[in-house]
Amino acid sequence: MRAARFHSYGAPGVLVVEDAPEPQAGEGSVRIKVHATSVNPIDVLLRAGHLAPFLPLTLPAVPGRDAVGVVDEVGAGVTDAHVGDTVFGLGGISDTTAEFAVLTAWSTVPEGWSTAQAAAAGLASATAAAVIDALGDLNGKTFLIEGASGAVGSAAAAFALAAGATVIGTGRESNHPYLESLGVLATAYGPGLAERVAALAPGGVDAALHSAPSDSLPDLLSIVGDTSQVVTVIDDQGAQQLGLRKIDARNDSALLRYAAALGREGLYTPRVDREFSLADIVEAHTLAENASGKVVVLQP
């Protein structure tokens, strides 16, 4: 099969498109003929070697954590997927940007989502759904998201709004119209956040998510005042120092089915920033290092 691979850690230029062995579906998994994958922050970190001390890869490695495609092989014990189903979901730590990929968590793709949107949903929606699950019932509460215009932040905003929360989201001013289109009360990030949030939520903030690469985690805790109701998806060190929870996606089909259900109701549409072909994988990874939305790689 054709796949993107890297034989050494480094900048996007280490990526090449070449022939690679085909994976096979094992017990509890499905193999898909991949239609598209997305480029996630963890894909960039893994390729660059920043996570090698903690998550070493066997090289050459195929990048990619999620994908969308058509099931062409069903592993033993799988009863909720069949050959011919179009699904999106999660593979291993790094293995989906290829002609075929094995998923261990998946959901059918809602009508109305494009291929690119379904590719963008896997890791982002699983992470956001895990955040909502960790924070508990948000109905009637005010939820602050630092980095609400990103893939995880916008998914969490959609899920929280569907749960009945009022959502305040930070982002660049250029992203405020997008946030407002979701129903989010948009504000700027940076110094003065507490004052801006207080003006939008004079009754206070009940919970907060840190989903942007900023140093605002202490500010979020100060605003909320409850360590159990402030979570981060990116700052392990900050979470440990402040006694907060770091939330990671897990390969749980229930999280993806939740996202798909909201998608079918028109309450969640994954954000896509740019689309590239597999042949342009280097450019895709280069852009993904700075994109607000999700970069998607389409298979030929």
C-alpha positions in Angstrom: 0.0 0.0 0.0 1.0 3.6 -0.4 1.7 5.5 2.9 3.3 8.5 4.3 6.3 7.5 6.5 9.3 9.0 8.3 12.5 7.1 8.8 13.9 9.5 11.3 12.5 12.2 13.6 12.7 15.7 12.4 11.0 18.6 10.5 8.2 17.9 8.0 10.7 17.3 5.3 11.5 13.9 6.8 8.1 12.6 5.5 8.0 10.6 2.3 5.3 8.8 0.4 6.3 5.2 -0.3 5.2 1.6 -0.3 4.6 0.0 3.2 3.2 -3.3 4.5 -0.6 -3.5 4.8 -2.0 -3.8 8.3 -4.7 -6.4 9.1 -7.7 -6.1 11.4 -7.1 -7.9 14.7 -9.6 -8.9 17.4 -11.9 -6.0 18.3 -10.8 -3.8 15.4 -11.7 -3.0 11.8 -9.6 -2.2 8.8 -10.6 0.7 6.5 -9.8 1.7 3.0 -8.7 5.2 4.1 -10.4 8.2 2.4 -8.8 10.9 4.5 -6.8 11.5 7.7 -6.2 14.6 9.8 -3.0 16.1 11.2 -3.2 16.5 14.9 -0.8 18.3 17.3 0.4 14.9 18.6 1.3 13.8 15.0 3.5 16.9 14.7 5.1 16.2 18.1 5.7 12.5 17.4 7.2 13.2 14.0 9.5 15.8 15.4 10.7 13.4 18.1 9.6 15.6 21.0 7.7 12.7 22.5 10.3 10.0 21.8 11.4 9.7 25.5 7.8 8.9 26.4 6.3 7.5 23.3 9.1 6.0 21.2 8.0 4.8 17.7 9.4 2.0 15.7 10.9 3.6 12.6 10.0 4.0 9.8 6.6 5.1 11.2 3.4 6.2 9.5 2.0 9.4 11.0 -1.7 9.8 11.9 -4.0 9.1 14.8 -7.4 9.2 13.2 -9.0 8.5 9.8 -12.2 8.1 7.9 -12.9 5.4 5.3 -14.8 2.3 4.3 -14.6 -0.9 6.3 -13.0 -3.7 4.2 -12.0 -6.1 7.0 -13.7 -6.9 10.3 -11.8 -8.4 13.2 -13.0 -11.2 15.5 -15.5 -10.1 18.1 -16.7 -7.0 16.2 -20.5 -7.0 15.9 -21.2 -3.3 15.3 -19.4 -2.8 12.0 -19.7 -4.5 8.6 -17.7 -4.5 5.3 -18.9 -1.5 3.3 -19.7 0.8 6.3 -18.3 4.3 6.1 -16.8 5.1 9.5 -14.5 7.6 11.2 -12.3 6.8 14.2 -9.1 6.2 16.0 -6.1 4.0 15.1 -2.9 3.5 17.1 -0.6 6.2 18.3 0.8 6.8 14.8 -0.4 4.7 11.9 -3.3 6.1 9.8 -1.9 8.2 7.0 -1.9 5.3 4.6 -4.0 3.5 2.0 -5.3 1.2 4.7 -5.6 1.7 8.5 -6.8 -0.3 11.5 -9.2 1.4 13.8 -10.0 0.2 17.4 -12.7 2.9 18.0 -15.1 4.1 15.4 -18.6 5.4 14.6 -20.6 5.7 11.4 -20.3 9.0 9.6 -23.3 11.3 10.0 -25.1 12.4 6.8 -24.1 16.0 6.1 -20.5 15.7 7.0 -18.0 15.8 4.2 -15.1 13.4 4.0 -12.8 16.1 5.3 -15.0 16.9 8.2 -15.3 13.2 9.2 -11.5 13.0 9.0 -11.2 16.0 11.3 -13.6 14.6 13.9 -11.8 11.5 15.3 -9.2 12.7 17.8 -10.7 16.2 18.3 -14.2 14.9 19.2 -12.9 12.0 21.3 -10.8 14.5 23.3 -13.7 17.0 23.7 -16.2 14.3 24.6 -13.8 13.1 27.3 -13.5 16.6 28.7 -17.3 17.0 28.9 -17.5 13.5 30.5 -14.9 14.5 33.1 -16.6 17.8 34.0 -20.0 16.3 34.5 -23.4 17.9 34.0 -23.0 21.4 32.5 -26.7 22.2 32.1 -27.3 25.7 33.2 -23.6 26.3 33.9 -21.1 28.7 32.4 -18.1 27.1 30.7 -15.0 28.9 29.7 -12.8 27.6 26.9 -9.3 28.9 26.3 -8.7 28.3 22.6 -12.3 27.8 21.6 -11.6 28.1 17.8 -9.3 25.1 17.6 -10.4 21.6 16.7 -10.8 20.4 20.3 -12.0 23.7 21.6 -14.7 24.1 19.0 -15.9 20.5 19.5 -16.0 21.1 23.3 -18.0 24.3 22.7 -20.5 22.4 20.6 -20.9 19.6 23.1 -21.2 22.0 26.0 -23.8 24.1 24.2 -25.8 20.9 23.4 -25.6 20.1 27.1 -27.3 23.4 28.0 -24.2 25.4 29.1 -23.4 29.0 28.4 -20.0 29.0 26.7 -17.4 31.7 26.7 -14.5 31.1 24.3 -11.2 32.9 23.7 -9.6 33.2 20.3 -8.0 35.6 17.9 -10.3 38.4 16.9 -10.4 37.0 13.3 -12.0 33.9 14.8 -14.6 35.7 16.8 -17.3 35.6 14.0 -16.8 31.8 13.7 -17.2 31.4 17.5 -20.3 33.6 17.5 -21.7 31.4 14.7 -21.5 28.5 17.1 -23.3 30.4 19.9 -20.2 31.1 21.9 -19.6 34.4 23.7 -16.2 35.3 22.1 -13.5 37.2 23.8 -9.7 37.8 23.4 -7.1 35.8 25.2 -4.1 37.3 27.1 -3.8 39.8 29.9 -7.0 41.0 31.4 -8.9 37.7 30.8 -10.5 37.6 34.2 -12.0 41.1 33.8 -13.3 40.4 30.3 -14.8 37.1 31.4 -16.4 38.8 34.5 -18.1 41.3 32.2 -19.6 38.4 30.1 -20.5 36.3 33.1 -21.2 38.4 36.1 -22.5 35.4 37.9 -19.2 33.6 37.7 -17.8 30.7 35.7 -18.4 27.1 36.7 -15.9 25.2 34.6 -13.0 25.8 32.3 -11.0 24.0 29.6 -7.5 24.9 28.6 -7.1 23.9 25.0 -4.7 26.4 23.6 -0.8 26.5 23.9 -0.9 29.4 26.4 0.2 30.0 30.0 -3.3 30.8 31.2 -3.9 27.7 33.2 -3.4 29.5 36.6 -5.8 32.3 35.4 -8.5 29.7 34.5 -8.1 28.2 38.0 -8.4 31.6 39.6 -11.5 32.4 37.6 -13.3 29.1 38.4 -11.8 28.6 41.9 -12.3 24.8 41.9 -9.6 22.4 40.9 -12.1 19.7 40.0 -13.7 21.9 37.3 -10.6 23.1 35.4 -9.0 20.7 32.9 -6.3 20.9 30.3 -5.7 18.8 27.2 -2.2 20.1 26.5 -0.3 21.1 29.7 0.8 18.1 31.7 3.3 20.0 33.8 0.9 22.8 34.6 -1.8 20.3 35.6 0.6 18.6 38.0 1.7 21.8 39.5 -1.8 23.1 40.1 -3.4 19.8 41.0 -5.6 19.8 37.9 -6.6 17.0 35.5 -5.0 16.5 32.1 -7.6 14.9 29.8 -6.5 12.7 26.9 -8.6 11.1 24.2 -9.2 7.4 24.7 -10.0 4.8 22.0 -13.7 4.5 23.1 -16.3 4.1 20.4 -18.9 5.6 22.8 -17.2 9.0 22.7 -17.2 9.0 18.9 -20.9 7.8 18.7 -21.7 10.8 20.9 -20.0 13.2 18.5 -21.7 11.5 15.6 -25.1 11.8 17.2 -24.7 15.5 17.7 -23.5 15.7 14.1 -26.7 14.1 12.9 -28.7 16.7 14.9 -26.7 19.5 13.3 -25.2 20.5 16.6 -21.6 19.6 15.8 -19.7 20.2 12.5 -15.9 19.5 12.7 -13.8 22.5 11.7 -11.5 22.0 8.7 -8.9 24.6 7.9 -7.2 23.2 4.8 -7.2 20.0 2.6 -4.2 18.5 1.0 -3.4 15.4 -1.1 -1.2 12.6 0.2 1.5 13.7 -2.2 1.6 17.1 -0.3 2.0 15.5 3.1 5.1 17.7 3.9 3.1 20.9 3.2 0.2 19.6 5.3 2.4 19.0 8.3 4.1 22.3 7.8 0.8 24.2 7.9 -0.6 22.0 10.7 2.1 23.4 13.0 0.3 26.8 12.9 -3.3 26.2 11.7 -6.2 27.2 13.9 -8.5 24.6 12.4 -7.7 21.1 11.3 -5.5 20.1 8.3 -6.9 17.1 6.4 -5.0 14.8 4.1 -7.2 13.2 1.4 -6.3 9.9 -0.2 -6.3 9.7 -4.0 
